Amino acid sequence: LELLARQGFGFIIIFDADSATNINVGLAQYKLAKQLEKFKVPVYISSGWDISLGKGMDDYIQKNGIDQFKREVMGKIVDLSSWEK
């Protein structure tokens, strides 16, 4: 990831559905985001989704389709500063 960040790539961090309720998942997202932020690249984060729709993004897409994933998960990502609030 450092190589990509040094080249100026931005990042969208999407962990599992429980990222909003599992402190360990939320902390891992936060730590990764703060490391990427050091490279002065855009960092966006998903706050998760209802776990009944699928635990991971692969489960979500398989169960609900890519269009719903883009609309309901990708459509709700926020930048790091907004997520920290």
HTML snippet that shows the backbone in 3Dmol.js (N, CA, C, O; Angstrom):
<script src="https://3Dmol.org/build/3Dmol-min.js"></script>
<div id="view" style="width:600px;height:400px;position:relative"></div>
<script>
const pdb = `
ATOM      1  N   LEU A   1       0.819  -1.197   0.000  1.00  0.00           N
ATOM      2  CA  LEU A   1       0.000   0.000   0.000  1.00  0.00           C
ATOM      3  C   LEU A   1       0.861   1.258   0.000  1.00  0.00           C
ATOM      4  O   LEU A   1       0.505   2.271  -0.603  1.00  0.00           O
ATOM      5  N   GLU A   2       1.993   1.178   0.683  1.00  0.00           N
ATOM      6  CA  GLU A   2       2.872   2.347   0.718  1.00  0.00           C
ATOM      7  C   GLU A   2       3.332   2.731  -0.684  1.00  0.00           C
ATOM      8  O   GLU A   2       3.380   3.914  -1.021  1.00  0.00           O
ATOM      9  N   LEU A   3       3.663   1.752  -1.489  1.00  0.00           N
ATOM     10  CA  LEU A   3       4.099   2.024  -2.861  1.00  0.00           C
ATOM     11  C   LEU A   3       3.012   2.772  -3.635  1.00  0.00           C
ATOM     12  O   LEU A   3       3.300   3.746  -4.330  1.00  0.00           O
ATOM     13  N   LEU A   4       1.785   2.322  -3.516  1.00  0.00           N
ATOM     14  CA  LEU A   4       0.675   2.990  -4.197  1.00  0.00           C
ATOM     15  C   LEU A   4       0.439   4.393  -3.642  1.00  0.00           C
ATOM     16  O   LEU A   4       0.188   5.328  -4.402  1.00  0.00           O
ATOM     17  N   ALA A   5       0.519   4.540  -2.333  1.00  0.00           N
ATOM     18  CA  ALA A   5       0.326   5.850  -1.715  1.00  0.00           C
ATOM     19  C   ALA A   5       1.417   6.821  -2.156  1.00  0.00           C
ATOM     20  O   ALA A   5       1.134   7.990  -2.415  1.00  0.00           O
ATOM     21  N   ARG A   6       2.640   6.359  -2.244  1.00  0.00           N
ATOM     22  CA  ARG A   6       3.738   7.219  -2.695  1.00  0.00           C
ATOM     23  C   ARG A   6       3.553   7.659  -4.143  1.00  0.00           C
ATOM     24  O   ARG A   6       4.085   8.689  -4.558  1.00  0.00           O
ATOM     25  N   GLN A   7       2.795   6.876  -4.910  1.00  0.00           N
ATOM     26  CA  GLN A   7       2.508   7.241  -6.293  1.00  0.00           C
ATOM     27  C   GLN A   7       1.271   8.125  -6.406  1.00  0.00           C
ATOM     28  O   GLN A   7       0.895   8.533  -7.505  1.00  0.00           O
ATOM     29  N   GLY A   8       0.634   8.424  -5.266  1.00  0.00           N
ATOM     30  CA  GLY A   8      -0.485   9.347  -5.251  1.00  0.00           C
ATOM     31  C   GLY A   8      -1.866   8.725  -5.325  1.00  0.00           C
ATOM     32  O   GLY A   8      -2.860   9.441  -5.447  1.00  0.00           O
ATOM     33  N   PHE A   9      -1.944   7.400  -5.252  1.00  0.00           N
ATOM     34  CA  PHE A   9      -3.253   6.756  -5.286  1.00  0.00           C
ATOM     35  C   PHE A   9      -4.024   7.064  -4.005  1.00  0.00           C
ATOM     36  O   PHE A   9      -3.443   7.083  -2.920  1.00  0.00           O
ATOM     37  N   GLY A  10      -5.312   7.300  -4.125  1.00  0.00           N
ATOM     38  CA  GLY A  10      -6.191   7.432  -2.974  1.00  0.00           C
ATOM     39  C   GLY A  10      -6.728   6.060  -2.591  1.00  0.00           C
ATOM     40  O   GLY A  10      -6.535   5.089  -3.324  1.00  0.00           O
ATOM     41  N   PHE A  11      -7.392   5.976  -1.460  1.00  0.00           N
ATOM     42  CA  PHE A  11      -7.864   4.698  -0.947  1.00  0.00           C
ATOM     43  C   PHE A  11      -9.289   4.794  -0.431  1.00  0.00           C
ATOM     44  O   PHE A  11      -9.693   5.803   0.148  1.00  0.00           O
ATOM     45  N   ILE A  12     -10.038   3.729  -0.652  1.00  0.00           N
ATOM     46  CA  ILE A  12     -11.351   3.543  -0.050  1.00  0.00           C
ATOM     47  C   ILE A  12     -11.238   2.304   0.823  1.00  0.00           C
ATOM     48  O   ILE A  12     -10.971   1.209   0.328  1.00  0.00           O
ATOM     49  N   ILE A  13     -11.439   2.477   2.105  1.00  0.00           N
ATOM     50  CA  ILE A  13     -11.313   1.372   3.054  1.00  0.00           C
ATOM     51  C   ILE A  13     -12.710   0.830   3.342  1.00  0.00           C
ATOM     52  O   ILE A  13     -13.564   1.532   3.883  1.00  0.00           O
ATOM     53  N   ILE A  14     -12.924  -0.427   2.973  1.00  0.00           N
ATOM     54  CA  ILE A  14     -14.197  -1.092   3.240  1.00  0.00           C
ATOM     55  C   ILE A  14     -13.892  -2.417   3.918  1.00  0.00           C
ATOM     56  O   ILE A  14     -13.528  -3.393   3.262  1.00  0.00           O
ATOM     57  N   PHE A  15     -14.042  -2.444   5.225  1.00  0.00           N
ATOM     58  CA  PHE A  15     -13.870  -3.675   5.963  1.00  0.00           C
ATOM     59  C   PHE A  15     -15.225  -4.375   6.059  1.00  0.00           C
ATOM     60  O   PHE A  15     -16.147  -4.010   5.329  1.00  0.00           O
ATOM     61  N   ASP A  16     -15.368  -5.343   6.915  1.00  0.00           N
ATOM     62  CA  ASP A  16     -16.608  -6.112   7.035  1.00  0.00           C
ATOM     63  C   ASP A  16     -17.764  -5.278   7.578  1.00  0.00           C
ATOM     64  O   ASP A  16     -17.579  -4.162   8.065  1.00  0.00           O
ATOM     65  N   ALA A  17     -18.961  -5.855   7.480  1.00  0.00           N
ATOM     66  CA  ALA A  17     -20.190  -5.182   7.904  1.00  0.00           C
ATOM     67  C   ALA A  17     -20.148  -4.753   9.366  1.00  0.00           C
ATOM     68  O   ALA A  17     -20.770  -3.758   9.737  1.00  0.00           O
ATOM     69  N   ASP A  18     -19.427  -5.488  10.190  1.00  0.00           N
ATOM     70  CA  ASP A  18     -19.403  -5.180  11.623  1.00  0.00           C
ATOM     71  C   ASP A  18     -18.402  -4.084  11.990  1.00  0.00           C
ATOM     72  O   ASP A  18     -18.086  -3.910  13.167  1.00  0.00           O
ATOM     73  N   SER A  19     -17.907  -3.356  11.014  1.00  0.00           N
ATOM     74  CA  SER A  19     -16.911  -2.312  11.304  1.00  0.00           C
ATOM     75  C   SER A  19     -17.454  -1.224  12.227  1.00  0.00           C
ATOM     76  O   SER A  19     -16.690  -0.597  12.961  1.00  0.00           O
ATOM     77  N   ALA A  20     -18.761  -0.997  12.194  1.00  0.00           N
ATOM     78  CA  ALA A  20     -19.349   0.032  13.053  1.00  0.00           C
ATOM     79  C   ALA A  20     -19.635  -0.479  14.469  1.00  0.00           C
ATOM     80  O   ALA A  20     -19.795   0.319  15.392  1.00  0.00           O
ATOM     81  N   THR A  21     -19.701  -1.795  14.646  1.00  0.00           N
ATOM     82  CA  THR A  21     -20.070  -2.343  15.952  1.00  0.00           C
ATOM     83  C   THR A  21     -18.953  -3.123  16.633  1.00  0.00           C
ATOM     84  O   THR A  21     -18.991  -3.314  17.849  1.00  0.00           O
ATOM     85  N   ASN A  22     -17.966  -3.574  15.878  1.00  0.00           N
ATOM     86  CA  ASN A  22     -16.852  -4.339  16.443  1.00  0.00           C
ATOM     87  C   ASN A  22     -15.669  -3.400  16.624  1.00  0.00           C
ATOM     88  O   ASN A  22     -15.088  -2.936  15.643  1.00  0.00           O
ATOM     89  N   ILE A  23     -15.315  -3.121  17.855  1.00  0.00           N
ATOM     90  CA  ILE A  23     -14.254  -2.144  18.147  1.00  0.00           C
ATOM     91  C   ILE A  23     -12.930  -2.518  17.496  1.00  0.00           C
ATOM     92  O   ILE A  23     -12.178  -1.638  17.077  1.00  0.00           O
ATOM     93  N   ASN A  24     -12.636  -3.801  17.405  1.00  0.00           N
ATOM     94  CA  ASN A  24     -11.373  -4.230  16.802  1.00  0.00           C
ATOM     95  C   ASN A  24     -11.327  -3.924  15.308  1.00  0.00           C
ATOM     96  O   ASN A  24     -10.291  -3.518  14.782  1.00  0.00           O
ATOM     97  N   VAL A  25     -12.443  -4.119  14.638  1.00  0.00           N
ATOM     98  CA  VAL A  25     -12.507  -3.824  13.206  1.00  0.00           C
ATOM     99  C   VAL A  25     -12.413  -2.316  12.992  1.00  0.00           C
ATOM    100  O   VAL A  25     -11.680  -1.854  12.118  1.00  0.00           O
ATOM    101  N   GLY A  26     -13.149  -1.559  13.784  1.00  0.00           N
ATOM    102  CA  GLY A  26     -13.095  -0.103  13.681  1.00  0.00           C
ATOM    103  C   GLY A  26     -11.697   0.439  13.953  1.00  0.00           C
ATOM    104  O   GLY A  26     -11.235   1.352  13.268  1.00  0.00           O
ATOM    105  N   LEU A  27     -11.036  -0.117  14.939  1.00  0.00           N
ATOM    106  CA  LEU A  27      -9.678   0.310  15.271  1.00  0.00           C
ATOM    107  C   LEU A  27      -8.702  -0.025  14.142  1.00  0.00           C
ATOM    108  O   LEU A  27      -7.819   0.773  13.830  1.00  0.00           O
ATOM    109  N   ALA A  28      -8.857  -1.186  13.539  1.00  0.00           N
ATOM    110  CA  ALA A  28      -7.985  -1.566  12.419  1.00  0.00           C
ATOM    111  C   ALA A  28      -8.186  -0.615  11.245  1.00  0.00           C
ATOM    112  O   ALA A  28      -7.216  -0.208  10.604  1.00  0.00           O
ATOM    113  N   GLN A  29      -9.438  -0.259  10.956  1.00  0.00           N
ATOM    114  CA  GLN A  29      -9.713   0.726   9.893  1.00  0.00           C
ATOM    115  C   GLN A  29      -9.032   2.049  10.202  1.00  0.00           C
ATOM    116  O   GLN A  29      -8.386   2.647   9.342  1.00  0.00           O
ATOM    117  N   TYR A  30      -9.186   2.491  11.430  1.00  0.00           N
ATOM    118  CA  TYR A  30      -8.619   3.770  11.847  1.00  0.00           C
ATOM    119  C   TYR A  30      -7.097   3.773  11.710  1.00  0.00           C
ATOM    120  O   TYR A  30      -6.525   4.727  11.182  1.00  0.00           O
ATOM    121  N   LYS A  31      -6.452   2.730  12.173  1.00  0.00           N
ATOM    122  CA  LYS A  31      -4.987   2.657  12.098  1.00  0.00           C
ATOM    123  C   LYS A  31      -4.506   2.675  10.650  1.00  0.00           C
ATOM    124  O   LYS A  31      -3.547   3.374  10.324  1.00  0.00           O
ATOM    125  N   LEU A  32      -5.163   1.913   9.785  1.00  0.00           N
ATOM    126  CA  LEU A  32      -4.788   1.906   8.379  1.00  0.00           C
ATOM    127  C   LEU A  32      -5.003   3.288   7.763  1.00  0.00           C
ATOM    128  O   LEU A  32      -4.138   3.790   7.046  1.00  0.00           O
ATOM    129  N   ALA A  33      -6.132   3.890   8.035  1.00  0.00           N
ATOM    130  CA  ALA A  33      -6.435   5.215   7.479  1.00  0.00           C
ATOM    131  C   ALA A  33      -5.397   6.248   7.919  1.00  0.00           C
ATOM    132  O   ALA A  33      -4.948   7.056   7.106  1.00  0.00           O
ATOM    133  N   LYS A  34      -5.017   6.230   9.186  1.00  0.00           N
ATOM    134  CA  LYS A  34      -4.036   7.207   9.690  1.00  0.00           C
ATOM    135  C   LYS A  34      -2.668   6.999   9.050  1.00  0.00           C
ATOM    136  O   LYS A  34      -1.954   7.969   8.797  1.00  0.00           O
ATOM    137  N   GLN A  35      -2.299   5.767   8.788  1.00  0.00           N
ATOM    138  CA  GLN A  35      -1.021   5.507   8.116  1.00  0.00           C
ATOM    139  C   GLN A  35      -1.061   6.029   6.681  1.00  0.00           C
ATOM    140  O   GLN A  35      -0.112   6.664   6.222  1.00  0.00           O
ATOM    141  N   LEU A  36      -2.151   5.764   5.980  1.00  0.00           N
ATOM    142  CA  LEU A  36      -2.283   6.227   4.595  1.00  0.00           C
ATOM    143  C   LEU A  36      -2.340   7.754   4.518  1.00  0.00           C
ATOM    144  O   LEU A  36      -1.831   8.354   3.571  1.00  0.00           O
ATOM    145  N   GLU A  37      -2.955   8.366   5.506  1.00  0.00           N
ATOM    146  CA  GLU A  37      -3.083   9.827   5.557  1.00  0.00           C
ATOM    147  C   GLU A  37      -1.708  10.505   5.578  1.00  0.00           C
ATOM    148  O   GLU A  37      -1.564  11.626   5.089  1.00  0.00           O
ATOM    149  N   LYS A  38      -0.717   9.843   6.131  1.00  0.00           N
ATOM    150  CA  LYS A  38       0.634  10.403   6.200  1.00  0.00           C
ATOM    151  C   LYS A  38       1.207  10.690   4.818  1.00  0.00           C
ATOM    152  O   LYS A  38       2.116  11.509   4.681  1.00  0.00           O
ATOM    153  N   PHE A  39       0.681  10.021   3.793  1.00  0.00           N
ATOM    154  CA  PHE A  39       1.174  10.215   2.429  1.00  0.00           C
ATOM    155  C   PHE A  39       0.405  11.311   1.692  1.00  0.00           C
ATOM    156  O   PHE A  39       0.616  11.547   0.502  1.00  0.00           O
ATOM    157  N   LYS A  40      -0.490  11.972   2.424  1.00  0.00           N
ATOM    158  CA  LYS A  40      -1.260  13.085   1.873  1.00  0.00           C
ATOM    159  C   LYS A  40      -2.053  12.680   0.626  1.00  0.00           C
ATOM    160  O   LYS A  40      -2.085  13.398  -0.374  1.00  0.00           O
ATOM    161  N   VAL A  41      -2.685  11.515   0.715  1.00  0.00           N
ATOM    162  CA  VAL A  41      -3.554  11.034  -0.359  1.00  0.00           C
ATOM    163  C   VAL A  41      -4.982  10.962   0.186  1.00  0.00           C
ATOM    164  O   VAL A  41      -5.177  10.871   1.398  1.00  0.00           O
ATOM    165  N   PRO A  42      -5.974  11.000  -0.696  1.00  0.00           N
ATOM    166  CA  PRO A  42      -7.359  10.896  -0.212  1.00  0.00           C
ATOM    167  C   PRO A  42      -7.626   9.532   0.423  1.00  0.00           C
ATOM    168  O   PRO A  42      -7.224   8.495  -0.105  1.00  0.00           O
ATOM    169  N   VAL A  43      -8.307   9.555   1.557  1.00  0.00           N
ATOM    170  CA  VAL A  43      -8.679   8.329   2.253  1.00  0.00           C
ATOM    171  C   VAL A  43     -10.165   8.418   2.587  1.00  0.00           C
ATOM    172  O   VAL A  43     -10.610   9.354   3.252  1.00  0.00           O
ATOM    173  N   TYR A  44     -10.917   7.439   2.119  1.00  0.00           N
ATOM    174  CA  TYR A  44     -12.345   7.359   2.363  1.00  0.00           C
ATOM    175  C   TYR A  44     -12.645   6.056   3.085  1.00  0.00           C
ATOM    176  O   TYR A  44     -11.926   5.069   2.929  1.00  0.00           O
ATOM    177  N   ILE A  45     -13.731   6.058   3.889  1.00  0.00           N
ATOM    178  CA  ILE A  45     -14.044   4.886   4.700  1.00  0.00           C
ATOM    179  C   ILE A  45     -15.541   4.590   4.645  1.00  0.00           C
ATOM    180  O   ILE A  45     -16.377   5.493   4.634  1.00  0.00           O
ATOM    181  N   SER A  46     -15.846   3.302   4.610  1.00  0.00           N
ATOM    182  CA  SER A  46     -17.224   2.842   4.725  1.00  0.00           C
ATOM    183  C   SER A  46     -17.507   2.556   6.195  1.00  0.00           C
ATOM    184  O   SER A  46     -16.652   2.031   6.908  1.00  0.00           O
ATOM    185  N   SER A  47     -18.686   2.897   6.635  1.00  0.00           N
ATOM    186  CA  SER A  47     -19.063   2.629   8.028  1.00  0.00           C
ATOM    187  C   SER A  47     -19.803   1.318   8.198  1.00  0.00           C
ATOM    188  O   SER A  47     -20.428   1.086   9.233  1.00  0.00           O
ATOM    189  N   GLY A  48     -19.739   0.462   7.197  1.00  0.00           N
ATOM    190  CA  GLY A  48     -20.377  -0.838   7.308  1.00  0.00           C
ATOM    191  C   GLY A  48     -21.818  -0.817   6.819  1.00  0.00           C
ATOM    192  O   GLY A  48     -22.290   0.183   6.279  1.00  0.00           O
ATOM    193  N   TRP A  49     -22.505  -1.930   7.015  1.00  0.00           N
ATOM    194  CA  TRP A  49     -23.883  -2.110   6.570  1.00  0.00           C
ATOM    195  C   TRP A  49     -24.511  -3.172   7.443  1.00  0.00           C
ATOM    196  O   TRP A  49     -23.830  -3.780   8.269  1.00  0.00           O
ATOM    197  N   ASP A  50     -25.773  -3.399   7.276  1.00  0.00           N
ATOM    198  CA  ASP A  50     -26.491  -4.421   8.039  1.00  0.00           C
ATOM    199  C   ASP A  50     -25.893  -5.791   7.714  1.00  0.00           C
ATOM    200  O   ASP A  50     -25.868  -6.204   6.555  1.00  0.00           O
ATOM    201  N   ILE A  51     -25.424  -6.473   8.720  1.00  0.00           N
ATOM    202  CA  ILE A  51     -24.726  -7.747   8.536  1.00  0.00           C
ATOM    203  C   ILE A  51     -25.619  -8.819   7.900  1.00  0.00           C
ATOM    204  O   ILE A  51     -25.105  -9.783   7.333  1.00  0.00           O
ATOM    205  N   SER A  52     -26.938  -8.669   7.985  1.00  0.00           N
ATOM    206  CA  SER A  52     -27.837  -9.638   7.355  1.00  0.00           C
ATOM    207  C   SER A  52     -27.714  -9.613   5.827  1.00  0.00           C
ATOM    208  O   SER A  52     -28.150 -10.545   5.150  1.00  0.00           O
ATOM    209  N   LEU A  53     -27.116  -8.542   5.290  1.00  0.00           N
ATOM    210  CA  LEU A  53     -26.911  -8.421   3.845  1.00  0.00           C
ATOM    211  C   LEU A  53     -25.628  -9.105   3.390  1.00  0.00           C
ATOM    212  O   LEU A  53     -25.358  -9.195   2.193  1.00  0.00           O
ATOM    213  N   GLY A  54     -24.836  -9.587   4.349  1.00  0.00           N
ATOM    214  CA  GLY A  54     -23.574 -10.254   4.056  1.00  0.00           C
ATOM    215  C   GLY A  54     -22.479  -9.677   4.934  1.00  0.00           C
ATOM    216  O   GLY A  54     -22.410  -8.462   5.118  1.00  0.00           O
ATOM    217  N   LYS A  55     -21.617 -10.537   5.484  1.00  0.00           N
ATOM    218  CA  LYS A  55     -20.577 -10.056   6.405  1.00  0.00           C
ATOM    219  C   LYS A  55     -19.482  -9.269   5.691  1.00  0.00           C
ATOM    220  O   LYS A  55     -19.168  -8.146   6.085  1.00  0.00           O
ATOM    221  N   GLY A  56     -18.911  -9.844   4.660  1.00  0.00           N
ATOM    222  CA  GLY A  56     -17.875  -9.157   3.898  1.00  0.00           C
ATOM    223  C   GLY A  56     -18.444  -8.592   2.611  1.00  0.00           C
ATOM    224  O   GLY A  56     -19.565  -8.919   2.221  1.00  0.00           O
ATOM    225  N   MET A  57     -17.663  -7.740   1.950  1.00  0.00           N
ATOM    226  CA  MET A  57     -18.175  -7.148   0.716  1.00  0.00           C
ATOM    227  C   MET A  57     -18.391  -8.216  -0.356  1.00  0.00           C
ATOM    228  O   MET A  57     -19.285  -8.078  -1.191  1.00  0.00           O
ATOM    229  N   ASP A  58     -17.596  -9.260  -0.345  1.00  0.00           N
ATOM    230  CA  ASP A  58     -17.809 -10.334  -1.312  1.00  0.00           C
ATOM    231  C   ASP A  58     -19.147 -11.042  -1.062  1.00  0.00           C
ATOM    232  O   ASP A  58     -19.866 -11.375  -2.005  1.00  0.00           O
ATOM    233  N   ASP A  59     -19.473 -11.270   0.219  1.00  0.00           N
ATOM    234  CA  ASP A  59     -20.758 -11.869   0.573  1.00  0.00           C
ATOM    235  C   ASP A  59     -21.907 -10.948   0.167  1.00  0.00           C
ATOM    236  O   ASP A  59     -22.917 -11.395  -0.376  1.00  0.00           O
ATOM    237  N   TYR A  60     -21.736  -9.661   0.438  1.00  0.00           N
ATOM    238  CA  TYR A  60     -22.760  -8.668   0.113  1.00  0.00           C
ATOM    239  C   TYR A  60     -23.043  -8.678  -1.386  1.00  0.00           C
ATOM    240  O   TYR A  60     -24.200  -8.742  -1.800  1.00  0.00           O
ATOM    241  N   ILE A  61     -21.996  -8.613  -2.195  1.00  0.00           N
ATOM    242  CA  ILE A  61     -22.159  -8.558  -3.645  1.00  0.00           C
ATOM    243  C   ILE A  61     -22.788  -9.839  -4.169  1.00  0.00           C
ATOM    244  O   ILE A  61     -23.664  -9.790  -5.033  1.00  0.00           O
ATOM    245  N   GLN A  62     -22.354 -10.982  -3.660  1.00  0.00           N
ATOM    246  CA  GLN A  62     -22.912 -12.255  -4.116  1.00  0.00           C
ATOM    247  C   GLN A  62     -24.402 -12.346  -3.789  1.00  0.00           C
ATOM    248  O   GLN A  62     -25.187 -12.840  -4.599  1.00  0.00           O
ATOM    249  N   LYS A  63     -24.789 -11.876  -2.620  1.00  0.00           N
ATOM    250  CA  LYS A  63     -26.171 -11.992  -2.160  1.00  0.00           C
ATOM    251  C   LYS A  63     -27.091 -10.923  -2.766  1.00  0.00           C
ATOM    252  O   LYS A  63     -28.260 -11.195  -3.041  1.00  0.00           O
ATOM    253  N   ASN A  64     -26.564  -9.709  -2.975  1.00  0.00           N
ATOM    254  CA  ASN A  64     -27.404  -8.567  -3.346  1.00  0.00           C
ATOM    255  C   ASN A  64     -27.089  -7.937  -4.695  1.00  0.00           C
ATOM    256  O   ASN A  64     -27.873  -7.137  -5.204  1.00  0.00           O
ATOM    257  N   GLY A  65     -25.953  -8.290  -5.275  1.00  0.00           N
ATOM    258  CA  GLY A  65     -25.574  -7.739  -6.571  1.00  0.00           C
ATOM    259  C   GLY A  65     -24.683  -6.514  -6.450  1.00  0.00           C
ATOM    260  O   GLY A  65     -24.695  -5.809  -5.442  1.00  0.00           O
ATOM    261  N   ILE A  66     -23.912  -6.280  -7.504  1.00  0.00           N
ATOM    262  CA  ILE A  66     -22.948  -5.179  -7.505  1.00  0.00           C
ATOM    263  C   ILE A  66     -23.624  -3.824  -7.544  1.00  0.00           C
ATOM    264  O   ILE A  66     -23.124  -2.870  -6.949  1.00  0.00           O
ATOM    265  N   ASP A  67     -24.756  -3.720  -8.234  1.00  0.00           N
ATOM    266  CA  ASP A  67     -25.434  -2.419  -8.313  1.00  0.00           C
ATOM    267  C   ASP A  67     -25.899  -1.950  -6.939  1.00  0.00           C
ATOM    268  O   ASP A  67     -25.747  -0.778  -6.595  1.00  0.00           O
ATOM    269  N   GLN A  68     -26.467  -2.866  -6.156  1.00  0.00           N
ATOM    270  CA  GLN A  68     -26.894  -2.494  -4.803  1.00  0.00           C
ATOM    271  C   GLN A  68     -25.682  -2.155  -3.942  1.00  0.00           C
ATOM    272  O   GLN A  68     -25.744  -1.233  -3.128  1.00  0.00           O
ATOM    273  N   PHE A  69     -24.583  -2.885  -4.107  1.00  0.00           N
ATOM    274  CA  PHE A  69     -23.367  -2.599  -3.343  1.00  0.00           C
ATOM    275  C   PHE A  69     -22.868  -1.187  -3.653  1.00  0.00           C
ATOM    276  O   PHE A  69     -22.531  -0.427  -2.744  1.00  0.00           O
ATOM    277  N   LYS A  70     -22.823  -0.848  -4.918  1.00  0.00           N
ATOM    278  CA  LYS A  70     -22.361   0.498  -5.297  1.00  0.00           C
ATOM    279  C   LYS A  70     -23.280   1.567  -4.728  1.00  0.00           C
ATOM    280  O   LYS A  70     -22.815   2.592  -4.229  1.00  0.00           O
ATOM    281  N   ARG A  71     -24.561   1.334  -4.800  1.00  0.00           N
ATOM    282  CA  ARG A  71     -25.540   2.318  -4.340  1.00  0.00           C
ATOM    283  C   ARG A  71     -25.574   2.425  -2.810  1.00  0.00           C
ATOM    284  O   ARG A  71     -25.525   3.526  -2.260  1.00  0.00           O
ATOM    285  N   GLU A  72     -25.659   1.287  -2.132  1.00  0.00           N
ATOM    286  CA  GLU A  72     -25.887   1.290  -0.684  1.00  0.00           C
ATOM    287  C   GLU A  72     -24.620   1.328   0.170  1.00  0.00           C
ATOM    288  O   GLU A  72     -24.665   1.811   1.301  1.00  0.00           O
ATOM    289  N   VAL A  73     -23.514   0.840  -0.334  1.00  0.00           N
ATOM    290  CA  VAL A  73     -22.271   0.841   0.448  1.00  0.00           C
ATOM    291  C   VAL A  73     -21.315   1.916  -0.081  1.00  0.00           C
ATOM    292  O   VAL A  73     -20.895   2.806   0.658  1.00  0.00           O
ATOM    293  N   MET A  74     -20.982   1.819  -1.360  1.00  0.00           N
ATOM    294  CA  MET A  74     -20.061   2.798  -1.944  1.00  0.00           C
ATOM    295  C   MET A  74     -20.661   4.213  -1.925  1.00  0.00           C
ATOM    296  O   MET A  74     -19.943   5.204  -1.796  1.00  0.00           O
ATOM    297  N   GLY A  75     -21.975   4.281  -2.054  1.00  0.00           N
ATOM    298  CA  GLY A  75     -22.647   5.583  -2.065  1.00  0.00           C
ATOM    299  C   GLY A  75     -22.634   6.285  -0.721  1.00  0.00           C
ATOM    300  O   GLY A  75     -22.978   7.464  -0.633  1.00  0.00           O
ATOM    301  N   LYS A  76     -22.243   5.578   0.320  1.00  0.00           N
ATOM    302  CA  LYS A  76     -22.261   6.157   1.667  1.00  0.00           C
ATOM    303  C   LYS A  76     -20.869   6.296   2.279  1.00  0.00           C
ATOM    304  O   LYS A  76     -20.745   6.544   3.479  1.00  0.00           O
ATOM    305  N   ILE A  77     -19.831   6.140   1.477  1.00  0.00           N
ATOM    306  CA  ILE A  77     -18.493   6.325   2.034  1.00  0.00           C
ATOM    307  C   ILE A  77     -18.272   7.807   2.340  1.00  0.00           C
ATOM    308  O   ILE A  77     -18.877   8.680   1.718  1.00  0.00           O
ATOM    309  N   VAL A  78     -17.405   8.068   3.297  1.00  0.00           N
ATOM    310  CA  VAL A  78     -17.096   9.444   3.693  1.00  0.00           C
ATOM    311  C   VAL A  78     -15.582   9.605   3.780  1.00  0.00           C
ATOM    312  O   VAL A  78     -14.848   8.623   3.891  1.00  0.00           O
ATOM    313  N   ASP A  79     -15.130  10.844   3.729  1.00  0.00           N
ATOM    314  CA  ASP A  79     -13.697  11.065   3.878  1.00  0.00           C
ATOM    315  C   ASP A  79     -13.303  10.840   5.337  1.00  0.00           C
ATOM    316  O   ASP A  79     -14.153  10.812   6.227  1.00  0.00           O
ATOM    317  N   LEU A  80     -12.005  10.683   5.562  1.00  0.00           N
ATOM    318  CA  LEU A  80     -11.503  10.322   6.884  1.00  0.00           C
ATOM    319  C   LEU A  80     -11.921  11.326   7.952  1.00  0.00           C
ATOM    320  O   LEU A  80     -12.347  10.922   9.034  1.00  0.00           O
ATOM    321  N   SER A  81     -11.810  12.607   7.680  1.00  0.00           N
ATOM    322  CA  SER A  81     -12.150  13.612   8.706  1.00  0.00           C
ATOM    323  C   SER A  81     -13.625  13.528   9.094  1.00  0.00           C
ATOM    324  O   SER A  81     -13.957  13.677  10.270  1.00  0.00           O
ATOM    325  N   SER A  82     -14.511  13.293   8.134  1.00  0.00           N
ATOM    326  CA  SER A  82     -15.940  13.139   8.457  1.00  0.00           C
ATOM    327  C   SER A  82     -16.170  11.867   9.250  1.00  0.00           C
ATOM    328  O   SER A  82     -16.973  11.858  10.183  1.00  0.00           O
ATOM    329  N   TRP A  83     -15.479  10.790   8.895  1.00  0.00           N
ATOM    330  CA  TRP A  83     -15.637   9.518   9.593  1.00  0.00           C
ATOM    331  C   TRP A  83     -15.171   9.631  11.045  1.00  0.00           C
ATOM    332  O   TRP A  83     -15.769   9.035  11.941  1.00  0.00           O
ATOM    333  N   GLU A  84     -14.114  10.388  11.269  1.00  0.00           N
ATOM    334  CA  GLU A  84     -13.576  10.544  12.634  1.00  0.00           C
ATOM    335  C   GLU A  84     -14.579  11.264  13.549  1.00  0.00           C
ATOM    336  O   GLU A  84     -14.571  11.046  14.761  1.00  0.00           O
ATOM    337  N   LYS A  85     -15.422  12.097  12.993  1.00  0.00           N
ATOM    338  CA  LYS A  85     -16.417  12.832  13.811  1.00  0.00           C
ATOM    339  C   LYS A  85     -17.463  11.871  14.304  1.00  0.00           C
ATOM    340  O   LYS A  85     -18.390  12.274  15.007  1.00  0.00           O
TER     341      LYS A  85
END
`;
const viewer = $3Dmol.createViewer("view");
viewer.addModel(pdb, "pdb");
viewer.setStyle({}, {cartoon: {color: "spectrum"}});
viewer.zoomTo();
viewer.render();
</script>
